Amino acid sequence: MDDHTQLELEAAAFRRLRKHLMEDRTDVQNIDMMNLTGFCRNCLSRWYQEAAAEKGIDITKDAARESFYGMTMADWKANYQTDASGDQQQAFQKSFEENVGKK
């Protein structure tokens, strides 16, 4: 497979992941994603923003997040986010430190 085709396929898979998280599985909470996988929608939006910055493109944190929520984060929270349990919050602290805290 040539590099261009591989890039197109990777981009298509990424777009499908984004759609899956924005539209198909709005029930999946960021805290659960972070606790299980070490990343969440916010991580994806941060990586997107960092990739843009590497190309000299300025994207705000809010604009990057809208790319993965399909709406403002405030709207997402109001429509889909549920309260996290104490166990979820405790697991999140550990996961955040392991995955985000060490850069």
Phi and psi in radians as a Rosetta constraint file:
Dihedral C 1 N 2 CA 2 C 2 CIRCULARHARMONIC -1.387 0.35
Dihedral N 2 CA 2 C 2 N 3 CIRCULARHARMONIC 2.826 0.35
Dihedral C 2 N 3 CA 3 C 3 CIRCULARHARMONIC -1.056 0.35
Dihedral N 3 CA 3 C 3 N 4 CIRCULARHARMONIC -0.697 0.35
Dihedral C 3 N 4 CA 4 C 4 CIRCULARHARMONIC -1.118 0.35
Dihedral N 4 CA 4 C 4 N 5 CIRCULARHARMONIC -0.778 0.35
Dihedral C 4 N 5 CA 5 C 5 CIRCULARHARMONIC -1.113 0.35
Dihedral N 5 CA 5 C 5 N 6 CIRCULARHARMONIC -0.731 0.35
Dihedral C 5 N 6 CA 6 C 6 CIRCULARHARMONIC -1.057 0.35
Dihedral N 6 CA 6 C 6 N 7 CIRCULARHARMONIC -0.763 0.35
Dihedral C 6 N 7 CA 7 C 7 CIRCULARHARMONIC -1.072 0.35
Dihedral N 7 CA 7 C 7 N 8 CIRCULARHARMONIC -0.740 0.35
Dihedral C 7 N 8 CA 8 C 8 CIRCULARHARMONIC -1.101 0.35
Dihedral N 8 CA 8 C 8 N 9 CIRCULARHARMONIC -0.730 0.35
Dihedral C 8 N 9 CA 9 C 9 CIRCULARHARMONIC -1.176 0.35
Dihedral N 9 CA 9 C 9 N 10 CIRCULARHARMONIC -0.716 0.35
Dihedral C 9 N 10 CA 10 C 10 CIRCULARHARMONIC -1.101 0.35
Dihedral N 10 CA 10 C 10 N 11 CIRCULARHARMONIC -0.731 0.35
Dihedral C 10 N 11 CA 11 C 11 CIRCULARHARMONIC -1.120 0.35
Dihedral N 11 CA 11 C 11 N 12 CIRCULARHARMONIC -0.700 0.35
Dihedral C 11 N 12 CA 12 C 12 CIRCULARHARMONIC -1.131 0.35
Dihedral N 12 CA 12 C 12 N 13 CIRCULARHARMONIC -0.738 0.35
Dihedral C 12 N 13 CA 13 C 13 CIRCULARHARMONIC -1.115 0.35
Dihedral N 13 CA 13 C 13 N 14 CIRCULARHARMONIC -0.697 0.35
Dihedral C 13 N 14 CA 14 C 14 CIRCULARHARMONIC -1.114 0.35
Dihedral N 14 CA 14 C 14 N 15 CIRCULARHARMONIC -0.785 0.35
Dihedral C 14 N 15 CA 15 C 15 CIRCULARHARMONIC -1.075 0.35
Dihedral N 15 CA 15 C 15 N 16 CIRCULARHARMONIC -0.658 0.35
Dihedral C 15 N 16 CA 16 C 16 CIRCULARHARMONIC -1.174 0.35
Dihedral N 16 CA 16 C 16 N 17 CIRCULARHARMONIC -0.691 0.35
Dihedral C 16 N 17 CA 17 C 17 CIRCULARHARMONIC -1.059 0.35
Dihedral N 17 CA 17 C 17 N 18 CIRCULARHARMONIC -0.806 0.35
Dihedral C 17 N 18 CA 18 C 18 CIRCULARHARMONIC -1.060 0.35
Dihedral N 18 CA 18 C 18 N 19 CIRCULARHARMONIC -0.794 0.35
Dihedral C 18 N 19 CA 19 C 19 CIRCULARHARMONIC -1.087 0.35
Dihedral N 19 CA 19 C 19 N 20 CIRCULARHARMONIC -0.745 0.35
Dihedral C 19 N 20 CA 20 C 20 CIRCULARHARMONIC -0.994 0.35
Dihedral N 20 CA 20 C 20 N 21 CIRCULARHARMONIC -0.793 0.35
Dihedral C 20 N 21 CA 21 C 21 CIRCULARHARMONIC -1.308 0.35
Dihedral N 21 CA 21 C 21 N 22 CIRCULARHARMONIC -0.566 0.35
Dihedral C 21 N 22 CA 22 C 22 CIRCULARHARMONIC -1.412 0.35
Dihedral N 22 CA 22 C 22 N 23 CIRCULARHARMONIC -0.644 0.35
Dihedral C 22 N 23 CA 23 C 23 CIRCULARHARMONIC -2.058 0.35
Dihedral N 23 CA 23 C 23 N 24 CIRCULARHARMONIC -0.759 0.35
Dihedral C 23 N 24 CA 24 C 24 CIRCULARHARMONIC -1.445 0.35
Dihedral N 24 CA 24 C 24 N 25 CIRCULARHARMONIC -0.587 0.35
Dihedral C 24 N 25 CA 25 C 25 CIRCULARHARMONIC -2.249 0.35
Dihedral N 25 CA 25 C 25 N 26 CIRCULARHARMONIC 0.984 0.35
Dihedral C 25 N 26 CA 26 C 26 CIRCULARHARMONIC -1.167 0.35
Dihedral N 26 CA 26 C 26 N 27 CIRCULARHARMONIC -0.239 0.35
Dihedral C 26 N 27 CA 27 C 27 CIRCULARHARMONIC -1.333 0.35
Dihedral N 27 CA 27 C 27 N 28 CIRCULARHARMONIC -0.316 0.35
Dihedral C 27 N 28 CA 28 C 28 CIRCULARHARMONIC -1.354 0.35
Dihedral N 28 CA 28 C 28 N 29 CIRCULARHARMONIC 2.103 0.35
Dihedral C 28 N 29 CA 29 C 29 CIRCULARHARMONIC -1.468 0.35
Dihedral N 29 CA 29 C 29 N 30 CIRCULARHARMONIC 2.509 0.35
Dihedral C 29 N 30 CA 30 C 30 CIRCULARHARMONIC -0.976 0.35
Dihedral N 30 CA 30 C 30 N 31 CIRCULARHARMONIC -0.701 0.35
Dihedral C 30 N 31 CA 31 C 31 CIRCULARHARMONIC -1.098 0.35
Dihedral N 31 CA 31 C 31 N 32 CIRCULARHARMONIC -0.655 0.35
Dihedral C 31 N 32 CA 32 C 32 CIRCULARHARMONIC -1.201 0.35
Dihedral N 32 CA 32 C 32 N 33 CIRCULARHARMONIC -0.709 0.35
Dihedral C 32 N 33 CA 33 C 33 CIRCULARHARMONIC -1.048 0.35
Dihedral N 33 CA 33 C 33 N 34 CIRCULARHARMONIC -0.831 0.35
Dihedral C 33 N 34 CA 34 C 34 CIRCULARHARMONIC -1.090 0.35
Dihedral N 34 CA 34 C 34 N 35 CIRCULARHARMONIC -0.750 0.35
Dihedral C 34 N 35 CA 35 C 35 CIRCULARHARMONIC -1.170 0.35
Dihedral N 35 CA 35 C 35 N 36 CIRCULARHARMONIC -0.578 0.35
Dihedral C 35 N 36 CA 36 C 36 CIRCULARHARMONIC -1.589 0.35
Dihedral N 36 CA 36 C 36 N 37 CIRCULARHARMONIC -0.618 0.35
Dihedral C 36 N 37 CA 37 C 37 CIRCULARHARMONIC -2.041 0.35
Dihedral N 37 CA 37 C 37 N 38 CIRCULARHARMONIC -0.299 0.35
Dihedral C 37 N 38 CA 38 C 38 CIRCULARHARMONIC 1.494 0.35
Dihedral N 38 CA 38 C 38 N 39 CIRCULARHARMONIC 0.136 0.35
Dihedral C 38 N 39 CA 39 C 39 CIRCULARHARMONIC -2.643 0.35
Dihedral N 39 CA 39 C 39 N 40 CIRCULARHARMONIC 2.811 0.35
Dihedral C 39 N 40 CA 40 C 40 CIRCULARHARMONIC -2.552 0.35
Dihedral N 40 CA 40 C 40 N 41 CIRCULARHARMONIC -2.991 0.35
Dihedral C 40 N 41 CA 41 C 41 CIRCULARHARMONIC -1.026 0.35
Dihedral N 41 CA 41 C 41 N 42 CIRCULARHARMONIC -0.680 0.35
Dihedral C 41 N 42 CA 42 C 42 CIRCULARHARMONIC -1.137 0.35
Dihedral N 42 CA 42 C 42 N 43 CIRCULARHARMONIC -0.672 0.35
Dihedral C 42 N 43 CA 43 C 43 CIRCULARHARMONIC -1.099 0.35
Dihedral N 43 CA 43 C 43 N 44 CIRCULARHARMONIC -0.800 0.35
Dihedral C 43 N 44 CA 44 C 44 CIRCULARHARMONIC -1.024 0.35
Dihedral N 44 CA 44 C 44 N 45 CIRCULARHARMONIC -0.740 0.35
Dihedral C 44 N 45 CA 45 C 45 CIRCULARHARMONIC -1.183 0.35
Dihedral N 45 CA 45 C 45 N 46 CIRCULARHARMONIC -0.616 0.35
Dihedral C 45 N 46 CA 46 C 46 CIRCULARHARMONIC -1.166 0.35
Dihedral N 46 CA 46 C 46 N 47 CIRCULARHARMONIC -0.739 0.35
Dihedral C 46 N 47 CA 47 C 47 CIRCULARHARMONIC -1.107 0.35
Dihedral N 47 CA 47 C 47 N 48 CIRCULARHARMONIC -0.662 0.35
Dihedral C 47 N 48 CA 48 C 48 CIRCULARHARMONIC -1.088 0.35
Dihedral N 48 CA 48 C 48 N 49 CIRCULARHARMONIC -0.817 0.35
Dihedral C 48 N 49 CA 49 C 49 CIRCULARHARMONIC -1.095 0.35
Dihedral N 49 CA 49 C 49 N 50 CIRCULARHARMONIC -0.731 0.35
Dihedral C 49 N 50 CA 50 C 50 CIRCULARHARMONIC -1.132 0.35
Dihedral N 50 CA 50 C 50 N 51 CIRCULARHARMONIC -0.697 0.35
Dihedral C 50 N 51 CA 51 C 51 CIRCULARHARMONIC -1.128 0.35
Dihedral N 51 CA 51 C 51 N 52 CIRCULARHARMONIC -0.694 0.35
Dihedral C 51 N 52 CA 52 C 52 CIRCULARHARMONIC -1.098 0.35
Dihedral N 52 CA 52 C 52 N 53 CIRCULARHARMONIC -0.763 0.35
Dihedral C 52 N 53 CA 53 C 53 CIRCULARHARMONIC -1.067 0.35
Dihedral N 53 CA 53 C 53 N 54 CIRCULARHARMONIC -0.651 0.35
Dihedral C 53 N 54 CA 54 C 54 CIRCULARHARMONIC -1.085 0.35
Dihedral N 54 CA 54 C 54 N 55 CIRCULARHARMONIC -0.454 0.35
Dihedral C 54 N 55 CA 55 C 55 CIRCULARHARMONIC -1.657 0.35
Dihedral N 55 CA 55 C 55 N 56 CIRCULARHARMONIC 0.096 0.35
Dihedral C 55 N 56 CA 56 C 56 CIRCULARHARMONIC 1.387 0.35
Dihedral N 56 CA 56 C 56 N 57 CIRCULARHARMONIC 0.313 0.35
Dihedral C 56 N 57 CA 57 C 57 CIRCULARHARMONIC -1.807 0.35
Dihedral N 57 CA 57 C 57 N 58 CIRCULARHARMONIC 2.190 0.35
Dihedral C 57 N 58 CA 58 C 58 CIRCULARHARMONIC -1.619 0.35
Dihedral N 58 CA 58 C 58 N 59 CIRCULARHARMONIC 2.001 0.35
Dihedral C 58 N 59 CA 59 C 59 CIRCULARHARMONIC -2.164 0.35
Dihedral N 59 CA 59 C 59 N 60 CIRCULARHARMONIC 2.280 0.35
Dihedral C 59 N 60 CA 60 C 60 CIRCULARHARMONIC -1.258 0.35
Dihedral N 60 CA 60 C 60 N 61 CIRCULARHARMONIC 2.798 0.35
Dihedral C 60 N 61 CA 61 C 61 CIRCULARHARMONIC -1.015 0.35
Dihedral N 61 CA 61 C 61 N 62 CIRCULARHARMONIC -0.771 0.35
Dihedral C 61 N 62 CA 62 C 62 CIRCULARHARMONIC -1.114 0.35
Dihedral N 62 CA 62 C 62 N 63 CIRCULARHARMONIC -0.739 0.35
Dihedral C 62 N 63 CA 63 C 63 CIRCULARHARMONIC -1.140 0.35
Dihedral N 63 CA 63 C 63 N 64 CIRCULARHARMONIC -0.698 0.35
Dihedral C 63 N 64 CA 64 C 64 CIRCULARHARMONIC -1.115 0.35
Dihedral N 64 CA 64 C 64 N 65 CIRCULARHARMONIC -0.709 0.35
Dihedral C 64 N 65 CA 65 C 65 CIRCULARHARMONIC -1.148 0.35
Dihedral N 65 CA 65 C 65 N 66 CIRCULARHARMONIC -0.673 0.35
Dihedral C 65 N 66 CA 66 C 66 CIRCULARHARMONIC -1.065 0.35
Dihedral N 66 CA 66 C 66 N 67 CIRCULARHARMONIC -0.468 0.35
Dihedral C 66 N 67 CA 67 C 67 CIRCULARHARMONIC -1.169 0.35
Dihedral N 67 CA 67 C 67 N 68 CIRCULARHARMONIC -0.363 0.35
Dihedral C 67 N 68 CA 68 C 68 CIRCULARHARMONIC -1.989 0.35
Dihedral N 68 CA 68 C 68 N 69 CIRCULARHARMONIC -0.192 0.35
Dihedral C 68 N 69 CA 69 C 69 CIRCULARHARMONIC -1.825 0.35
Dihedral N 69 CA 69 C 69 N 70 CIRCULARHARMONIC -0.390 0.35
Dihedral C 69 N 70 CA 70 C 70 CIRCULARHARMONIC 1.318 0.35
Dihedral N 70 CA 70 C 70 N 71 CIRCULARHARMONIC 0.159 0.35
Dihedral C 70 N 71 CA 71 C 71 CIRCULARHARMONIC -2.951 0.35
Dihedral N 71 CA 71 C 71 N 72 CIRCULARHARMONIC 3.107 0.35
Dihedral C 71 N 72 CA 72 C 72 CIRCULARHARMONIC -1.173 0.35
Dihedral N 72 CA 72 C 72 N 73 CIRCULARHARMONIC 2.724 0.35
Dihedral C 72 N 73 CA 73 C 73 CIRCULARHARMONIC -1.110 0.35
Dihedral N 73 CA 73 C 73 N 74 CIRCULARHARMONIC -0.615 0.35
Dihedral C 73 N 74 CA 74 C 74 CIRCULARHARMONIC -1.076 0.35
Dihedral N 74 CA 74 C 74 N 75 CIRCULARHARMONIC -0.743 0.35
Dihedral C 74 N 75 CA 75 C 75 CIRCULARHARMONIC -1.142 0.35
Dihedral N 75 CA 75 C 75 N 76 CIRCULARHARMONIC -0.723 0.35
Dihedral C 75 N 76 CA 76 C 76 CIRCULARHARMONIC -1.028 0.35
Dihedral N 76 CA 76 C 76 N 77 CIRCULARHARMONIC -0.847 0.35
Dihedral C 76 N 77 CA 77 C 77 CIRCULARHARMONIC -1.036 0.35
Dihedral N 77 CA 77 C 77 N 78 CIRCULARHARMONIC -0.768 0.35
Dihedral C 77 N 78 CA 78 C 78 CIRCULARHARMONIC -1.133 0.35
Dihedral N 78 CA 78 C 78 N 79 CIRCULARHARMONIC -0.611 0.35
Dihedral C 78 N 79 CA 79 C 79 CIRCULARHARMONIC -1.576 0.35
Dihedral N 79 CA 79 C 79 N 80 CIRCULARHARMONIC -0.565 0.35
Dihedral C 79 N 80 CA 80 C 80 CIRCULARHARMONIC -2.266 0.35
Dihedral N 80 CA 80 C 80 N 81 CIRCULARHARMONIC -0.436 0.35
Dihedral C 80 N 81 CA 81 C 81 CIRCULARHARMONIC -1.341 0.35
Dihedral N 81 CA 81 C 81 N 82 CIRCULARHARMONIC 2.386 0.35
Dihedral C 81 N 82 CA 82 C 82 CIRCULARHARMONIC -1.916 0.35
Dihedral N 82 CA 82 C 82 N 83 CIRCULARHARMONIC 2.863 0.35
Dihedral C 82 N 83 CA 83 C 83 CIRCULARHARMONIC -1.221 0.35
Dihedral N 83 CA 83 C 83 N 84 CIRCULARHARMONIC 2.420 0.35
Dihedral C 83 N 84 CA 84 C 84 CIRCULARHARMONIC -1.538 0.35
Dihedral N 84 CA 84 C 84 N 85 CIRCULARHARMONIC 2.480 0.35
Dihedral C 84 N 85 CA 85 C 85 CIRCULARHARMONIC -1.317 0.35
Dihedral N 85 CA 85 C 85 N 86 CIRCULARHARMONIC 2.922 0.35
Dihedral C 85 N 86 CA 86 C 86 CIRCULARHARMONIC -1.047 0.35
Dihedral N 86 CA 86 C 86 N 87 CIRCULARHARMONIC -0.702 0.35
Dihedral C 86 N 87 CA 87 C 87 CIRCULARHARMONIC -1.118 0.35
Dihedral N 87 CA 87 C 87 N 88 CIRCULARHARMONIC -0.731 0.35
Dihedral C 87 N 88 CA 88 C 88 CIRCULARHARMONIC -1.097 0.35
Dihedral N 88 CA 88 C 88 N 89 CIRCULARHARMONIC -0.755 0.35
Dihedral C 88 N 89 CA 89 C 89 CIRCULARHARMONIC -1.129 0.35
Dihedral N 89 CA 89 C 89 N 90 CIRCULARHARMONIC -0.703 0.35
Dihedral C 89 N 90 CA 90 C 90 CIRCULARHARMONIC -1.140 0.35
Dihedral N 90 CA 90 C 90 N 91 CIRCULARHARMONIC -0.772 0.35
Dihedral C 90 N 91 CA 91 C 91 CIRCULARHARMONIC -1.124 0.35
Dihedral N 91 CA 91 C 91 N 92 CIRCULARHARMONIC -0.632 0.35
Dihedral C 91 N 92 CA 92 C 92 CIRCULARHARMONIC -1.098 0.35
Dihedral N 92 CA 92 C 92 N 93 CIRCULARHARMONIC -0.768 0.35
Dihedral C 92 N 93 CA 93 C 93 CIRCULARHARMONIC -0.981 0.35
Dihedral N 93 CA 93 C 93 N 94 CIRCULARHARMONIC -0.770 0.35
Dihedral C 93 N 94 CA 94 C 94 CIRCULARHARMONIC -1.147 0.35
Dihedral N 94 CA 94 C 94 N 95 CIRCULARHARMONIC -0.828 0.35
Dihedral C 94 N 95 CA 95 C 95 CIRCULARHARMONIC -1.108 0.35
Dihedral N 95 CA 95 C 95 N 96 CIRCULARHARMONIC -0.739 0.35
Dihedral C 95 N 96 CA 96 C 96 CIRCULARHARMONIC -1.063 0.35
Dihedral N 96 CA 96 C 96 N 97 CIRCULARHARMONIC -0.821 0.35
Dihedral C 96 N 97 CA 97 C 97 CIRCULARHARMONIC -1.064 0.35
Dihedral N 97 CA 97 C 97 N 98 CIRCULARHARMONIC -0.705 0.35
Dihedral C 97 N 98 CA 98 C 98 CIRCULARHARMONIC -1.263 0.35
Dihedral N 98 CA 98 C 98 N 99 CIRCULARHARMONIC -0.607 0.35
Dihedral C 98 N 99 CA 99 C 99 CIRCULARHARMONIC -1.853 0.35
Dihedral N 99 CA 99 C 99 N 100 CIRCULARHARMONIC -0.551 0.35
Dihedral C 99 N 100 CA 100 C 100 CIRCULARHARMONIC -1.943 0.35
Dihedral N 100 CA 100 C 100 N 101 CIRCULARHARMONIC -0.674 0.35
Dihedral C 100 N 101 CA 101 C 101 CIRCULARHARMONIC -1.129 0.35
Dihedral N 101 CA 101 C 101 N 102 CIRCULARHARMONIC -0.452 0.35
Dihedral C 101 N 102 CA 102 C 102 CIRCULARHARMONIC -1.819 0.35
Dihedral N 102 CA 102 C 102 N 103 CIRCULARHARMONIC 1.767 0.35
